[in-house]
């Protein structure tokens, strides 16, 4: 579970990079971005060194989160196997939790600053709401784990952890619904020219539609066609090819759905 949380943070960073068009386009976009607030009283111009720094403090969470989780597991079983150990394992466990929280804060800070750096491009994808939702779910789960850990004792720790994971099942069910239909909704990929049909039509599956679906499933995933600036698409052969591929892919999707 902890490894998956770290994976989600890293994947969210990757999502923003895909929205921007990839590493090559990001390097080009940095020259066009205005200064942003690195700190409340400090403005910085986007440049590769800042981008590298932000990537480091974001991806460090993908390492430290599983590491401290494994450390806590080892210390827990050491405490069971060696009850006479004089080492204050409870203090070490608390410090591991605090370092995990600091690692999360650093990663979230990096994600926020990365968004601010490229906000003129990323604003159309409503990344801010996605960022808040991601931060809220992970942070609340981490805080819940710290609270449950403080309530656990030698006598009731099994019941406390069972209650935590039982509650987590319901929380993640609600989070999944909100993520699918509110935060990461398909509506942001629709345009004014997208045709609309009755919902019953979505269940129609004839031979022609089945053939179209086979073509889609055999094609690589391509992000929405306006993830590149039009001027970027005109400036390089690679960007132009990608832009045209995305446009063709968007036409094919409209034919399938509508």
C-alpha positions in Angstrom: 0.0 0.0 0.0 2.8 2.4 0.9 4.6 1.5 -2.4 1.5 2.3 -4.3 1.1 5.7 -2.7 4.7 6.5 -3.8 3.9 5.3 -7.2 0.8 7.5 -7.5 2.9 10.6 -6.7 5.5 9.7 -9.3 2.8 8.9 -11.8 1.1 12.3 -11.2 4.4 14.0 -12.1 4.5 11.9 -15.2 0.9 12.9 -16.0 1.8 16.6 -16.0 4.8 15.9 -18.3 2.5 14.1 -20.7 0.1 17.0 -20.7 3.0 19.2 -21.6 4.0 17.0 -24.5 7.1 15.2 -23.2 10.6 16.0 -22.1 11.7 17.6 -25.4 8.7 19.9 -25.5 9.2 20.8 -21.8 12.7 22.0 -22.5 11.4 24.2 -25.3 8.5 25.5 -23.2 10.7 26.6 -20.4 12.1 29.4 -22.6 8.6 30.8 -23.0 7.3 30.5 -19.5 7.2 33.7 -17.3 8.8 33.9 -13.9 7.1 32.0 -11.1 7.1 32.1 -7.3 9.6 29.6 -6.1 9.1 30.9 -2.5 6.6 33.4 -1.2 9.1 36.3 -1.6 11.4 34.8 -4.3 10.7 34.6 -8.0 12.6 32.4 -10.4 12.9 32.0 -14.1 12.2 28.5 -15.4 15.4 26.8 -16.3 16.8 23.2 -16.4 18.5 23.3 -13.0 15.2 24.2 -11.3 13.4 21.5 -13.2 16.0 19.0 -12.1 15.7 20.1 -8.5 11.9 19.7 -8.6 12.1 16.3 -10.1 14.5 15.2 -7.3 12.3 16.3 -4.5 9.3 14.7 -6.1 10.8 11.4 -7.0 12.6 11.0 -3.6 9.2 10.2 -2.1 9.0 7.1 -4.4 12.2 5.9 -2.6 11.7 7.0 1.0 8.1 6.0 1.4 8.7 2.2 0.7 12.0 2.4 2.7 10.4 3.8 5.9 7.5 1.4 5.5 10.0 -1.5 5.3 11.9 -0.1 8.3 8.7 0.1 10.4 7.9 -3.5 9.5 11.3 -4.7 10.5 11.2 -2.8 13.8 7.8 -4.2 14.5 8.9 -7.8 14.2 12.1 -7.1 16.0 10.1 -5.8 19.0 8.1 -9.1 18.9 11.1 -11.4 18.5 13.3 -9.7 21.1 11.0 -8.4 23.9 14.0 -7.7 26.2 15.5 -5.3 23.7 16.4 -2.0 25.5 16.2 0.1 22.3 13.3 2.5 22.3 11.6 1.2 19.2 8.5 3.3 19.7 10.6 6.5 19.4 12.2 5.1 16.2 8.9 4.3 14.7 7.6 7.8 15.5 10.7 9.3 13.9 10.1 7.1 10.8 6.6 8.4 10.6 7.8 12.0 10.9 10.4 11.6 8.2 7.8 10.0 5.9 5.6 13.0 6.5 8.4 15.4 5.7 9.2 13.4 2.5 5.5 13.8 1.5 5.6 17.5 2.1 8.7 17.9 0.0 7.1 15.9 -2.9 3.9 17.9 -2.8 5.9 21.1 -2.7 7.8 20.0 -5.8 4.5 19.1 -7.6 3.0 22.5 -6.7 6.1 24.4 -8.0 6.2 22.3 -11.2 2.6 23.2 -11.8 3.3 26.9 -11.1 6.2 26.9 -13.5 4.0 25.6 -16.4 0.7 26.9 -15.2 -0.1 28.8 -18.5 -0.1 25.4 -20.3 -1.4 23.1 -17.5 -4.3 25.3 -16.4 -6.5 24.0 -19.2 -6.3 20.5 -17.8 -7.5 21.5 -14.3 -4.3 20.1 -12.8 -4.9 22.2 -9.6 -8.0 20.2 -8.7 -6.2 17.0 -9.4 -3.3 18.1 -7.3 -5.5 19.0 -4.4 -7.4 15.7 -4.6 -4.2 13.7 -4.7 -2.7 15.6 -1.8 -5.9 15.4 0.3 -6.3 11.6 -0.1 -2.7 10.8 0.6 -2.3 13.3 3.4 -5.5 12.2 5.2 -4.5 8.6 4.9 -1.1 9.3 6.3 -2.5 11.3 9.2 -5.0 8.6 9.9 -2.2 6.1 10.1 -0.3 8.2 12.6 -3.4 8.7 14.7 -4.2 5.0 14.7 -0.6 4.2 15.5 -0.7 6.5 18.6 -3.9 4.7 19.7 -2.5 1.3 19.3 -1.2 -0.6 22.3 0.2 -4.1 23.0 -3.3 -5.3 23.8 -5.4 -3.7 21.1 -3.1 -3.1 18.2 -4.7 -5.8 16.1 -8.1 -4.4 16.5 -6.9 -0.8 15.8 -5.2 -1.8 12.6 -8.2 -3.8 11.5 -10.4 -0.8 12.1 -8.0 1.4 10.1 -8.0 -0.8 7.1 -11.8 -1.5 7.3 -12.3 2.3 7.3 -9.8 2.7 4.4 -12.0 0.4 2.2 -14.9 2.8 2.5 -12.7 5.9 2.1 -11.1 4.6 -1.1 -14.5 3.6 -2.5 -15.7 7.2 -2.1 -12.3 8.5 -3.4 -12.5 6.3 -6.5 -16.0 7.6 -7.4 -14.8 11.2 -6.9 -11.7 10.6 -8.9 -13.5 9.1 -11.9 -16.5 11.4 -12.1 -15.3 14.7 -10.7 -11.5 15.0 -10.8 -10.2 12.8 -13.6 -13.4 13.1 -15.7 -13.7 12.3 -19.4 -15.5 15.6 -19.9 -12.2 17.6 -20.2 -11.5 15.6 -23.4 -14.8 16.7 -25.0 -15.1 19.7 -27.3 -17.9 21.9 -28.6 -18.0 19.9 -31.8 -18.3 16.5 -30.0 -21.7 15.0 -31.1 -24.1 13.8 -28.4 -26.3 10.7 -28.6 -28.8 9.0 -26.2 -27.1 6.9 -23.6 -28.6 3.7 -25.0 -26.4 4.1 -28.1 -23.3 3.5 -26.0 -24.4 -0.1 -25.6 -24.8 -0.7 -29.3 -22.0 -3.0 -30.5 -22.2 -4.0 -34.2 -19.5 -5.4 -36.4 -18.3 -1.9 -37.6 -17.9 -0.6 -34.0 -16.1 -3.8 -33.0 -13.6 -3.4 -35.8 -13.0 0.2 -34.7 -12.4 -0.9 -31.1 -9.8 -3.4 -32.3 -8.0 -0.6 -34.1 -8.0 1.6 -30.9 -6.8 -1.2 -28.7 -4.0 -2.0 -31.0 -2.9 1.7 -31.1 -0.6 3.3 -28.4 -2.3 5.7 -26.0 -2.2 9.3 -27.3 -3.1 12.3 -25.1 -5.7 14.8 -26.2 -4.8 16.7 -29.3 -4.3 20.1 -27.8 -1.6 19.0 -25.3 0.9 20.8 -27.7 0.8 24.4 -28.4 -0.1 24.9 -32.1 3.1 27.0 -32.5 5.1 24.1 -31.1 3.5 21.8 -33.6 4.6 24.1 -36.4 8.1 24.6 -35.1 9.4 21.1 -35.2 8.8 18.0 -37.4 8.4 15.7 -34.4 5.8 17.9 -32.8 3.9 18.3 -36.0 3.8 14.6 -36.5 2.6 14.0 -33.0 0.0 16.8 -33.3 -1.4 15.2 -36.5 -1.4 11.8 -35.0 -3.4 13.1 -32.0 -5.9 14.8 -34.4 -6.4 11.5 -36.3 -6.8 9.6 -33.1 -9.4 12.1 -31.8 -11.4 11.7 -35.1 -11.3 7.9 -34.7 -12.5 8.1 -31.1 -15.4 10.3 -32.1 -16.4 7.8 -34.8 -16.4 5.0 -32.3 -18.3 6.7 -29.5 -20.7 8.9 -31.5 
